[in-house]
């Protein structure tokens, strides 16, 4: 979704609304499971709105954060044999 926002050159409010909607959908189907993914994306996109960072910069920062999480998760799991 972040890459799509960059490619389509959407504005910040639209990108934030996408993630907010996905967060709401996730919470409805996972009532007791707070996913940090949507919340983090929205937080990074809104944080940059207060500075001079473009939506593309914000989205790329979020992409890098999620790649780092993914790598840490991959490293923490034992290899299944």
N, C-alpha and C positions, 0 to 999 in steps of 0.2 A: 504494500500500500504506500509506503514511503517512496519507493522508486516510481510508482505510478504518479504520485503527487508531483515529483520532480519532472517526470516526462511530460505530464499534462499542464505543467506550470499553473497549478491551482493556487488560489490564495490561501493564506494561513487559516482564516476562519473555516474554509471548506475542509481543509486537511484535518483540523481539530475536530470538526463535526463527524468526519468519517470514523476517527478513533473513538470518539465519545459514543457513537452509535454501536460500534462493535463491543465496547466495554459494557454497555447496557444489555446487549444481547447475551454476552458471555455470562453476566451476573444473573440473568433470568434463568439460564440453563444450569448454572453452577452456583447455587445460592450461597453456599458456605465456603467457596473457593475464591479468594481475592487474587486475581491474576495481576502481576506487576507489569505485564507487557503493555496493555492499553494505557494504564495509568502513567507509565513512564513516557510513552510516546506523547501523550497529551501534555505532560509536564514539560518535556523538552521543547515541544512546539510552542507552548505558551510562554515559557521562560525567555525564549529568544525574541518574542514579540515586544518585550520591554527594552531590548537593546537594538543594535543596528544589524543584527544577524538576519540574513534572508531566509525564506522558507527552505530553499535548497540547502543552505548551510545547516539549518536545524535538522532537516531530514537526514542529511549525511551524518551528522553527529549521532542521531538516534540509531541509524543503521550500524555505525561502528560500535555503539554500546551493545546492541543486540548480537552482533557478531562476537564480541568479547564474551558475553553471557553464554552464547552457544558453545564457544570453544572451551570455556571453563566447565560447562556441563558435560561436554564430550570427554574431557580429561578426567572428570570425577567418576565416570562410570567404568566399572571393570569390563574387560572384553569378555563377551559370552562365547563359550566354546561348545 
